[in-house]
C-alpha cells in the first residue's frame, strides 16, 4: 500500500482541530475517497481502499457509550482529534489488508 498523502496532509493541517463524531465520520470517508481517486494507486490499493470504505463506522472513531458521552454527543460537542481520525483510518486499512 502506498503512502496515504491526503491523510498525511490532513494530519498536518488539522493537528490542533477538534471534530464532532459526525464531522469525523465525514472526514474519514472524504479522505478515503481522496485516496481512492489518487492516480498513483495500484489495483491492490484501490481494492484495499474500497474495502476500507465499506468497514468505516463510529466504533473506529469512538467506542465510548457512557452517559456523559451520550450527553456530549447530544450537544454536538467537538472532541475527536485529527490523530484519532488518522488512527481510525490506519486501523481500518490494517484490518482490510489482513
N, C-alpha and C positions, 0 to 999 in steps of 0.2 A: 504494500500500500504506500502510495506516495505521501509526502508531507502535506498536511492539510493547511494550505496557505491562508485560506479565508478564515479558518478557525484561529490560526495563529495571529492574524491581523486583528480579529475581534478581541482576542485575549489581551493584546497590547493596547488597543484603542479604548476598550471598556473596562480597564483594570480596576478602576475605582467606582464603577457604577453598580447600582443595586436594581434588581428587577423583581417584578411580581411573578407569581407562578405562571400566569397567562403569558406575560411577556417572555419569560424564559423558554416556555414551550414554543412560542412563535419564533424566537431567535434560533432555537435548536433546529427547527425544521427549515428555516431560511438558510442557515449555514450549511446544512446537508444539501439543500437544493443548489446553493452556490458551488459547493464542492463537486456535486454531480455534473454541473454544467462546465466544469473546467476541461478545456480541450486536451490537457496532458494526461487525462485518465486512461488507464488500460481497461480492457474488458473486465478484468477482475476487480479493479477499483469501482467501476460502475456497478457491478454485481453487489459488492460489499456495501456501497452507499445506498443502493436501493433497498437492500435488506435492512440496513440500519434505520431507514426512514419508516419501515413497517414496525419496528420494535419500539420506537420512541413513545414513552408515556411518562406521566408525572413521577412515578416511583424512582426513576433515574435522577430526577432533579431534587426531590424531597419526599421521603417516605414517612415523615412525621405526621401524626394524626392526633396530637394532644388537643385538649380543649383550647389551650392558648393558641396553638397552631391554627385551629379552625376559626377562632376569633380573628386572628391576624389576616387569614385568608378572606374572611367575610368583609373585612375593612380594606381589602386590596393593598395590604402593606408590602412594599418592595423590600425584600431581604435576601434574595438569592444573588450571589456574586457571579462575575464573569468566570472565575475559576471553577465554580460549581457547575456552570453550564458546560465548560470545556471538559471537565472531569466526566460529566454525564455522557457527552459525545464520545470521549475516548473509551469509556466503559462499554457503550453500545457497540462501537466498532470492534473492540476487542472480542466481545461475545459473538458477533457475527462471523469474525474470522476463525473462530474455533472449529 
